Amino acid sequence: MKYLTGEKLNFDWKVVAVTIISTLLLMVDHYHKIFAYKYWDRFLLYLVVPLLITIIFFRENPREYGFSFGDWKLGLTYTVLGIALMAPVIYFLGHGDETMKKYYENYAAGLPWTTFVDLFGWEFFFRGWILFAYSRKFGHEALWLQAVPFAFAHMGKPEIETLSTIFGGFAFGWIAWRTKSFIYPFLIHWFIATFIILVAAGVV
């Protein structure tokens, strides 16, 4: 019997839970529409559900998963630097890449609150819940591990954007890791998403 079953497998049950649940949530987001607007789906799936699981089943404080302001001085420094670095890149892509322009030009209604609701849960999901759950087991490797589902979640978006997300996901993860908070990657991502829509729509 031992020959068939092999060695005993030992798993960290919280890592297993986060892996399975996060994968299922991404699939539900892809295949189903719960509310009239997709950003409310993502607020529910990527923020509310992980928070409830963390509090009720893990019996942990969400602060352990980056749900805090962390090192806010360092975080604000990264935020300003990230925005300054990405603004010209986004401006160039929004005007110069037709696939980016066509994809984003019709999303201007409701800005900046639509992108806020959409990305607040999104960033907690990747740069909070997954990152800090994995970091307990895998250390710094968690920075790359959380970037993989983040990159695959961009499939269907413009190719130039999708190809960059494995690196962008790592960078966002590193900022969250350094500051112990998902807030600062969220602020940078919120700016990027809002700005690319405004540029693509010809507002700026």
matplotlib code that plots the C-alpha trace (Angstrom):
import matplotlib.pyplot as plt

x = [0.0, 2.8, 4.3, 1.0, 0.5, 4.2, 5.5, 3.1, 2.3, 2.4, 0.7, 0.2, -3.6, -3.8, -1.6, -3.7, -6.9, -5.6, -4.4, -7.7, -10.0, -8.1, -8.1, -11.8, -12.6, -10.6, -12.6, -15.9, -15.0, -14.2, -17.3, -20.0, -21.5, -23.1, -23.9, -24.8, -21.3, -18.2, -16.3, -18.8, -18.2, -14.5, -15.1, -17.1, -14.9, -11.5, -12.1, -15.2, -14.8, -11.1, -11.7, -14.5, -12.4, -9.5, -11.6, -14.0, -12.1, -8.4, -9.3, -6.6, -6.5, -6.5, -3.5, -1.5, -2.4, -1.4, -4.7, -3.2, -1.2, 2.0, 5.1, 3.1, 6.1, 7.9, 4.6, 3.9, 7.4, 7.0, 3.6, 4.9, 7.9, 5.7, 3.3, 6.1, 7.7, 4.6, 2.8, 4.9, 4.8, 1.0, 0.7, 2.8, 0.9, -2.5, -1.7, 0.7, -0.7, -4.0, -4.9, -4.6, -6.7, -9.4, -9.6, -9.8, -11.5, -15.0, -14.4, -14.3, -17.8, -17.7, -14.0, -12.2, -14.6, -15.1, -11.4, -11.2, -13.9, -12.5, -8.9, -9.2, -10.2, -8.0, -4.9, -5.8, -6.4, -2.9, -0.7, -2.4, -4.1, -2.0, 1.3, 1.3, -0.2, 2.6, 5.4, 5.0, 5.8, 8.0, 9.6, 10.7, 9.6, 6.1, 6.8, 7.0, 4.3, 1.6, 2.6, 1.7, -2.1, -2.0, -0.5, -2.9, -5.8, -4.9, -5.5, -7.8, -6.4, -4.0, -0.9, 1.6, -0.1, -0.4, 3.2, 4.3, 2.2, 4.5, 7.1, 4.5, 3.0, 6.4, 7.0, 3.7, 4.3, 7.7, 6.2, 3.6, 6.3, 8.5, 5.6, 3.6, 0.6, -1.4, -2.5, 0.5, 0.5, -3.3, -2.7, -0.2, -2.4, -5.4, -3.5, -2.3, -5.8, -7.5, -4.9, -4.8, -8.5, -8.4, -5.6, -7.3, -10.6, -8.8, -9.5, -5.8]
y = [0.0, 2.4, 1.7, 3.0, 6.0, 7.1, 9.4, 11.2, 14.7, 17.6, 20.8, 24.2, 24.2, 28.0, 28.0, 25.3, 27.2, 30.4, 28.6, 26.8, 29.6, 32.3, 30.1, 29.5, 33.2, 34.1, 31.5, 32.7, 36.2, 35.1, 33.0, 34.8, 38.2, 38.8, 42.5, 44.9, 46.3, 44.0, 46.2, 45.3, 41.6, 42.1, 44.1, 41.2, 38.4, 39.9, 41.9, 40.8, 37.0, 36.9, 39.2, 37.0, 33.8, 35.5, 36.6, 33.7, 30.6, 31.6, 33.6, 36.1, 39.9, 41.2, 43.3, 40.1, 40.2, 43.8, 45.3, 48.3, 51.5, 49.8, 52.0, 54.9, 57.2, 54.7, 53.8, 57.4, 57.7, 54.7, 55.9, 59.3, 57.6, 55.0, 57.6, 59.8, 56.8, 55.4, 58.6, 59.2, 55.4, 55.3, 58.5, 57.1, 53.8, 55.5, 57.6, 55.3, 51.8, 51.3, 48.1, 50.0, 52.9, 50.7, 48.6, 51.4, 54.4, 53.4, 53.1, 56.8, 57.0, 57.0, 57.7, 57.6, 55.7, 52.8, 52.1, 52.6, 50.0, 47.6, 47.7, 48.1, 44.4, 43.3, 44.7, 43.3, 39.9, 39.7, 42.0, 41.3, 38.0, 35.8, 37.5, 37.4, 33.9, 32.6, 34.6, 32.7, 29.4, 30.5, 33.8, 36.1, 33.6, 34.7, 37.9, 35.9, 33.4, 36.0, 37.6, 34.5, 34.4, 38.2, 37.9, 35.2, 37.3, 39.9, 37.4, 39.1, 42.6, 44.2, 42.0, 44.7, 45.2, 41.4, 40.7, 43.3, 42.1, 39.4, 42.2, 44.7, 42.2, 41.5, 45.3, 45.8, 42.8, 44.2, 47.5, 45.7, 43.5, 46.5, 48.6, 45.6, 47.1, 46.6, 50.2, 51.7, 49.3, 50.0, 53.7, 53.3, 50.8, 53.1, 56.0, 53.8, 52.4, 55.8, 57.6, 55.1, 55.3, 59.1, 59.1, 56.5, 58.4, 61.6, 63.5, 64.2]
z = [0.0, 0.9, -2.6, -4.1, -1.9, -1.6, 1.0, 3.4, 2.0, 4.5, 3.4, 5.0, 5.0, 4.7, 1.6, 0.1, 0.9, -0.5, -3.7, -4.3, -3.4, -5.3, -8.4, -8.1, -7.6, -10.7, -12.6, -11.3, -12.3, -15.8, -16.4, -14.4, -14.0, -10.5, -10.6, -13.4, -13.4, -13.4, -10.9, -8.2, -8.9, -8.3, -5.2, -3.8, -5.1, -4.5, -1.3, 0.6, 0.2, 1.1, 4.1, 5.3, 4.9, 6.7, 9.7, 10.0, 8.9, 9.3, 12.5, 11.7, 11.6, 8.0, 8.9, 8.6, 4.9, 4.2, 5.1, 6.8, 6.0, 7.0, 6.5, 5.1, 4.6, 2.4, 0.8, -0.2, -1.6, -3.7, -4.9, -6.0, -7.8, -9.4, -10.8, -12.0, -13.8, -15.3, -16.4, -19.6, -20.4, -20.1, -22.1, -24.9, -25.0, -24.8, -27.9, -29.8, -29.4, -31.3, -29.3, -26.0, -27.4, -28.8, -25.6, -23.1, -24.9, -23.9, -20.1, -19.2, -17.7, -13.9, -13.5, -11.2, -8.9, -11.3, -11.3, -7.5, -6.8, -9.5, -8.3, -4.5, -4.2, -7.0, -5.3, -1.9, -3.6, -5.2, -3.2, 0.2, 0.5, -1.9, -1.4, 2.4, 2.7, 0.3, 1.9, 5.2, 3.4, 0.4, 1.6, -1.2, -3.8, -3.1, -5.0, -8.2, -7.3, -6.8, -10.1, -12.1, -11.6, -11.8, -15.3, -16.4, -15.2, -17.9, -20.8, -23.3, -22.7, -25.1, -25.7, -24.8, -21.4, -20.7, -21.5, -19.0, -16.1, -14.8, -14.2, -13.1, -10.7, -9.2, -8.8, -7.1, -4.9, -3.9, -2.9, -0.8, 0.7, 1.6, 3.1, 4.5, 2.8, -0.4, -0.3, -2.2, -5.1, -5.3, -5.5, -8.3, -10.1, -9.7, -11.3, -14.2, -14.9, -14.7, -16.7, -19.6, -20.0, -20.0, -22.6, -24.7, -24.6, -25.7, -22.5, -21.9]

ax = plt.figure().add_subplot(projection="3d")
ax.plot(x, y, z, "-o")
ax.set_aspect("equal")
plt.show()
